[in-house]
Amino acid sequence: MKRLNLVSLTIFGMLFFSCKSEKDHLIKIQTRHGDMYAILFDETPKHKQNFIDLAETGRFDSTEFHRIIPEFMIQGGDVFGKEMLPKEEWYTIPSEIIPGLIHSKGMIAAARQGDNVNPERNSSGTQFYIVQGKVYSREELVTDMKLLSETFFKYIQLSSNIELKETYSRLYEMQEFDSLTQILLGEKQNLESFYGINLEKSMTSEQIEVYTTVGGAPHLDNEYTVFGQVVKGLEVIDKIANEKTGRGDKPLEPVLMKVTVEELSKAKISKEYGHSY
C-alpha cells in the first residue's frame, strides 16, 4: 500500500513539475474596447503555428474586426486585404475540425469559403472569428431548426392555417424573432405528427450543458476549425459586438487590433488566466 502511494505521489509530482516547466503561447489582442487574452489548441497545430507566425511578425497589427453580427461572432484579421496581396497569394490552411472543440462563447475559429467552392473546408490563411453567440433553451438545441422552419412554412400555406400564417407574418414584420422561434417550437409536435417526420437532432451532453449556460453558436459545430479560446476579456467581445454597423456588417467606426505573443509556463497561464490543460 505504501509502495502504491509512493508511486502515485511520484506520478503526481512528475505531472506537476512538467506543467510548471512546459510553456505555451499566450495571445494578446488589443483593441480600443480593451484587451483579450487567448490560448491556441495543440490539437490544431497548423492553425496554431500559422496564427503565432502572423502575430509575431506583426502582420495582424492594424487589421480590423471588419464583420460584426451581435449574438453570433466578431470577425477580423484580413491580412491579405491590408497588405493588398493579389488573390493568387491568398493561401489556405487544411481543415483541422476536431470533434469536441465546439463554438462556445469566446472560442476562436478560422473563417473560410463555403462548401460549394471549398468542399475540403480549408481555412482562410489569416481571417478568424471569435464567438459571442447566445444562450439557447434545451428544446432549441435538440431540434433541427432548419428542417422545422422549412416544414412550418409549407404547413402555413395550407388554407386551413391562414390565421397562423398571419400571426407569423405580423411578428416577422415587427422583428419579434424570439416570439417567432417560440411559435415554431410550439408547432413542432404537431408538424411531426402531420407530416410523419422526426425534427430532432443529436447533441452531446457537453453541447447541451455549454449552450444552455455559457452560450455560443452551435450551428457552426463540425463545420469550421476551432483552434483557440479567449481566456480573459470576454466582456471585450460583447463591447465590440455592440458596435453600430453598416453595409456588410462592417462597423461604422473601425475596430483595429494589435496582436502580440508571449511565451509563459502552462502553470502560470493556468493560475493567472484559469485555463486548464
C-alpha positions in Angstrom: 0.0 0.0 0.0 2.9 2.3 0.9 4.6 1.4 -2.4 1.4 2.3 -4.3 1.1 5.6 -2.6 4.7 6.4 -3.3 4.2 5.6 -7.0 1.1 7.8 -7.1 2.9 10.7 -5.4 5.8 10.3 -7.9 3.5 10.4 -10.9 1.7 13.5 -9.4 5.0 15.2 -8.9 6.1 14.5 -12.4 2.9 15.9 -13.8 3.1 19.0 -11.6 6.7 19.9 -12.5 6.0 19.0 -16.1 3.2 21.6 -16.2 5.3 24.1 -14.3 8.2 23.8 -16.8 6.3 23.3 -20.0 5.5 26.5 -21.9 2.7 27.7 -24.1 2.0 30.9 -26.1 -0.4 33.5 -24.7 -2.0 35.6 -27.3 -2.9 39.2 -26.5 -5.4 41.0 -28.8 -5.5 44.8 -28.1 -8.5 46.9 -29.2 -10.0 50.3 -28.2 -12.5 48.3 -26.2 -9.9 46.6 -24.1 -7.7 43.5 -24.4 -8.4 39.9 -24.9 -6.1 37.1 -23.9 -6.2 33.7 -25.6 -4.5 30.3 -25.9 -4.4 28.2 -29.0 -5.0 24.5 -29.1 -2.3 21.9 -29.6 -5.0 19.7 -31.3 -4.9 22.1 -34.3 -1.1 22.5 -34.8 -1.3 24.0 -38.3 -3.7 26.8 -37.3 -1.8 27.4 -34.1 1.5 27.9 -35.7 0.1 30.0 -38.6 -1.6 32.4 -36.1 1.6 32.7 -34.0 3.7 33.4 -37.1 1.4 36.1 -38.2 1.2 37.7 -34.8 5.0 37.5 -34.1 5.7 39.2 -37.5 3.2 42.0 -36.8 1.0 41.2 -39.8 -2.2 41.2 -37.8 -1.5 44.7 -36.5 -3.8 47.4 -37.9 -6.2 44.8 -39.3 -9.9 45.3 -38.3 -12.7 43.4 -36.8 -14.5 44.1 -40.1 -17.6 41.9 -39.8 -19.7 42.0 -36.6 -23.0 40.2 -36.0 -24.4 40.5 -32.5 -25.3 37.2 -30.7 -23.1 35.5 -33.3 -19.5 36.5 -33.8 -16.9 39.2 -34.5 -14.6 38.5 -37.5 -11.2 40.1 -38.4 -7.6 39.5 -39.3 -7.8 40.3 -43.0 -4.0 40.4 -43.5 -4.3 39.8 -47.2 -6.5 42.8 -47.7 -4.4 45.1 -45.5 -1.3 44.1 -47.4 -3.1 44.4 -50.8 -1.8 41.0 -51.8 -3.0 39.5 -55.2 -5.5 36.7 -54.8 -3.1 34.1 -56.0 -1.1 34.7 -52.8 -4.1 34.2 -50.5 -3.1 30.8 -49.0 -5.4 28.5 -47.1 -4.8 26.0 -44.3 -6.0 22.4 -44.4 -9.0 22.0 -42.1 -8.4 20.7 -38.6 -12.0 20.2 -37.4 -11.8 18.3 -34.1 -14.9 16.7 -32.5 -15.3 18.2 -29.0 -13.9 21.7 -29.9 -17.3 23.4 -30.1 -18.4 27.0 -30.7 -19.0 28.2 -27.2 -18.6 31.8 -26.3 -15.0 33.0 -26.6 -13.9 30.3 -29.0 -11.6 31.4 -31.9 -12.2 29.7 -35.2 -11.0 30.1 -38.8 -13.1 31.8 -41.4 -13.4 30.0 -44.8 -15.2 30.0 -48.1 -18.4 28.0 -48.4 -18.7 24.3 -49.1 -19.9 24.9 -52.7 -16.4 26.3 -53.7 -14.4 24.7 -50.8 -15.7 21.2 -50.1 -12.5 20.4 -48.2 -13.4 23.2 -45.7 -9.9 24.6 -45.9 -9.5 27.7 -43.7 -8.5 31.3 -44.7 -4.8 31.8 -44.1 -5.5 34.9 -41.9 -9.1 35.7 -41.2 -10.6 34.4 -37.9 -13.7 35.0 -35.8 -14.4 35.0 -32.1 -17.7 33.6 -31.0 -20.2 35.7 -29.0 -23.3 33.6 -29.7 -26.2 33.4 -27.3 -27.7 31.2 -24.7 -30.2 28.6 -26.0 -33.0 26.6 -24.5 -32.6 22.8 -24.5 -35.6 22.5 -26.8 -33.9 24.7 -29.4 -30.7 22.7 -29.2 -32.2 19.3 -29.8 -34.4 20.5 -32.7 -33.4 20.6 -36.3 -34.4 24.3 -36.6 -33.7 24.4 -40.4 -36.0 21.5 -41.1 -38.6 22.8 -38.6 -38.7 26.1 -40.4 -39.0 24.6 -43.9 -41.8 22.3 -42.7 -43.6 25.1 -40.9 -43.5 27.4 -44.0 -45.0 24.5 -46.0 -47.6 23.9 -43.3 -48.9 27.6 -43.2 -49.5 27.6 -46.9 -52.5 25.3 -46.3 -55.8 27.2 -46.4 -56.7 25.8 -43.0 -53.8 27.6 -41.5 -54.4 31.2 -42.6 -54.6 32.6 -39.1 -51.3 31.0 -38.1 -49.7 32.5 -41.2 -51.0 35.9 -40.5 -49.7 35.8 -36.9 -46.3 34.7 -38.2 -46.2 37.5 -40.8 -47.1 40.1 -38.2 -44.4 39.1 -35.8 -41.9 38.9 -38.6 -42.7 42.5 -39.7 -42.2 43.6 -36.1 -38.9 41.6 -35.9 -40.1 39.7 -32.9 -37.7 36.9 -33.6 -37.8 35.3 -30.2 -41.6 35.1 -30.4 -41.3 33.5 -33.9 -38.9 30.9 -32.5 -41.5 30.0 -29.8 -44.2 29.7 -32.4 -42.1 27.3 -34.4 -41.2 25.2 -31.4 -44.8 25.2 -30.2 -45.9 23.6 -33.5 -43.1 21.0 -33.5 -45.0 18.0 -32.3 -48.0 18.9 -34.5 -45.8 19.1 -37.6 -44.0 15.8 -36.7 -47.4 14.1 -36.4 -48.9 15.8 -39.5 -46.0 15.0 -41.9 -44.8 11.9 -40.2 -41.2 13.2 -39.7 -38.7 13.5 -37.0 -37.5 17.0 -36.2 -35.0 16.0 -33.5 -31.2 16.3 -33.9 -28.4 14.8 -32.0 -26.5 16.9 -29.4 -23.9 15.7 -26.9 -24.4 16.3 -23.2 -21.4 18.7 -23.3 -23.0 20.8 -26.1 -26.3 21.0 -24.2 -24.6 22.0 -21.0 -22.4 24.7 -22.6 -25.0 26.2 -24.9 -27.7 26.4 -22.2 -25.3 28.2 -19.8 -22.4 29.9 -21.4 -23.9 30.1 -24.9 -22.4 30.1 -28.3 -23.1 29.3 -31.9 -24.0 25.5 -32.1 -24.9 25.5 -35.8 -21.2 26.0 -36.6 -20.0 22.9 -34.8 -18.1 20.4 -37.0 -18.2 22.9 -39.9 -15.3 25.2 -39.1 -11.9 24.7 -37.5 -12.0 25.9 -33.8 -8.3 26.5 -32.8 -8.3 28.7 -29.8 -10.1 30.2 -26.8 -10.3 33.6 -25.1 -9.4 33.0 -21.5 -9.6 36.6 -20.3 -11.5 39.6 -21.7 -14.8 38.0 -22.7 -16.5 41.3 -22.0 -14.5 42.9 -24.8 -16.3 40.6 -27.3 -19.6 42.0 -26.1 -18.4 45.6 -26.4 -17.2 45.0 -30.0 -20.4 43.2 -30.9 -22.4 46.3 -29.8 -20.7 48.5 -32.4 -23.0 50.1 -34.8 -22.6 48.6 -38.3 -23.3 49.4 -41.9 -23.2 47.6 -45.1 -21.8 44.1 -44.9 -22.0 44.1 -41.1 -18.9 46.4 -41.1 -18.5 48.7 -38.0 -19.1 52.4 -38.8 -16.0 53.2 -36.7 -13.0 50.9 -37.3 -12.2 48.4 -34.6 -8.4 47.9 -35.1 -6.4 45.2 -33.4 -2.8 44.7 -32.4 -1.8 41.1 -31.7 1.2 40.0 -29.7 2.5 36.7 -28.4 4.2 35.9 -25.1 5.7 32.5 -24.1 4.7 31.6 -20.5 4.7 28.4 -18.4 1.5 26.5 -18.6 1.3 26.7 -14.8 1.4 30.5 -14.9 -1.3 30.6 -17.6 -3.5 28.2 -15.6 -3.0 30.2 -12.4 -3.5 33.7 -13.8 -6.0 33.0 -16.6 -7.9 30.0 -15.3 -7.1 27.8 -18.3 -7.0 24.0 -17.6 -4.6 22.0 -19.7 
